[in-house]
Amino acid sequence: MSIPEHFRAYRIHTSPHRAAVENITLADLNSGEVTIRVAWSSVNYKDALAGTGQGKILRQFPLVGGIDVAGHVVESRDPRFREGDAVLTTGSGLSETRDGGYSEYARLEADWVVPLPPTLSLRDAMAIGTAGFTAALCLWRMQSVGQKPDMGPIVVTGATGGVGMLAIDIYTRAGFEVHAITGKPEQFEALIAVGARQCVARAGLYLGMRPMESATWAGAVDNVGGDLLSGLTRMIKPWGSIASCGMAGGIELHTTVMPFIIRGISLLGINSSGTPYPVRADLWQRLAQEWRPRHLEKIVTREATLDELPEVFDTLMAGGALGRTVVRIGGE
Ligand SMILES: NC(=O)c1ccc[n+]([C@@H]2O[C@H](COP(=O)([O-])OP(=O)(O)OC[C@H]3O[C@@H](n4cnc5c(N)ncnc54)[C@H](OP(=O)(O)O)[C@@H]3O)[C@@H](O)[C@H]2O)c1
């Protein structure tokens, strides 16, 4: 398949910050062994930080935005991939140190390319994207320290976000009872529809001040950080764990060692972008099978084009998004 001389990509520049759809050529992209025609991408919090210039995400400029990408191989210099193969990449330096997925064509490093599992479409893969991959990584890490459904419910914060809704779905699928904490009580029904058994309004939540409060949840997936994460450390049952994956509400953490040495809880760091390839491949297999989200059609609330990205980013940065936005690029 021939690659056109010019194609469209959403590119981010610095000093001053500027981001827009431009016509670029293949020579404008970083080198990489696998060139794909992009079908779908998605929007994550990090994409909104990068696109609006509100967070230091890019480490070189200019770069094409988009930390997730899925499409078909058009050229490959790596024997693992052939023309026509359906593939995806999430994180792995995209829109950080390399050109990302908001482009009609992308050049990828073969070592980070994952073959599309046969039970997922390219659109499904991007509906899951970094958000679902992160939720799966949280579960994998929590299971590695012994988190089990019979220990009690898991609470998910930032519940209406992409990671939040997919975590509710995936943990429920894996047999856990899931509770949701949200700043949007008007979305309780949407959270229950994807699996939450109880919903709690963030505004009315009192997390206490003592080093340990009444143990309420067996584990947590935290997208918010700051006071909420600090409070959660005081409320997790003995031997439970917290996956710390986000900072939508702040980067501070104020707690004591008491929950760790009296209740034996674990605080687990989550970094989806740098997940080593064997774990990455394993998690995508699980996401395509036993952890496959059951409610993707409810969790994807928007399908956007490259031209609509600025507006999608503003909504996300204002904390107003619900679920996931997929970006249609060349996808059917
Ligand atoms: N560690 C990793 O590898 C990794 C990977 C992916 C994402 N993340 C992080 O995880 C978080 C969620 O990502 P996402 O893609 O799901 O983002 P998202 O779709 O924008 O969701 C973020 C959610 O956080 C809550 N929120 C937003 N602003 C808040 C505030 N000021 N205080 C408290 N809560 C607030 C909102 O949920 P409610 O209104 O329901 O509370 C919002 O929907 C982000 O911080 C992101 O950077 C980390």
The ligand as a Gaussian input file, in Angstrom:
#p B3LYP/6-31G(d) Opt

LIG

0 1
 N       -0.095000       5.849000      36.219000
 C       -0.461000       5.615000      34.976000
 O        0.157000       4.837000      34.260000
 C       -1.679000       6.297000      34.451000
 C       -2.301000       5.873000      33.274000
 C       -3.485000       6.490000      32.870000
 C       -3.994000       7.564000      33.613000
 N       -3.323000       7.967000      34.731000
 C       -3.832000       9.061000      35.559000
 O       -5.052000       8.632000      36.122000
 C       -5.939000       9.732000      36.258000
 C       -7.207000       9.426000      35.489000
 O       -6.922000       9.357000      34.095000
 P       -8.098000       9.280000      33.034000
 O       -7.479000       9.136000      31.706000
 O       -9.119000       8.335000      33.515000
 O       -8.657000      10.787000      33.157000
 P      -10.143000      11.324000      33.008000
 O      -10.907000      10.484000      32.079000
 O      -10.014000      12.793000      32.751000
 O      -10.732000      11.108000      34.481000
 C      -10.266000      11.802000      35.588000
 C      -11.349000      11.790000      36.654000
 O      -10.780000      12.258000      37.876000
 C      -11.736000      13.017000      38.589000
 N      -11.217000      14.374000      38.780000
 C      -10.924000      15.284000      37.839000
 N      -10.477000      16.426000      38.391000
 C      -10.472000      16.204000      39.716000
 C      -10.115000      16.993000      40.839000
 N       -9.663000      18.247000      40.703000
 N      -10.201000      16.458000      42.073000
 C      -10.635000      15.197000      42.212000
 N      -11.009000      14.395000      41.180000
 C      -10.922000      14.901000      39.956000
 C      -13.006000      13.033000      37.748000
 O      -13.809000      11.923000      38.161000
 P      -15.070000      12.082000      39.156000
 O      -15.762000      13.347000      38.751000
 O      -15.866000      10.857000      38.912000
 O      -14.507000      12.144000      40.541000
 C      -12.489000      12.756000      36.352000
 O      -13.473000      12.202000      35.532000
 C       -5.165000      10.942000      35.741000
 O       -4.543000      11.600000      36.821000
 C       -4.130000      10.338000      34.821000
 O       -2.994000      11.148000      34.680000
 C       -2.187000       7.359000      35.143000

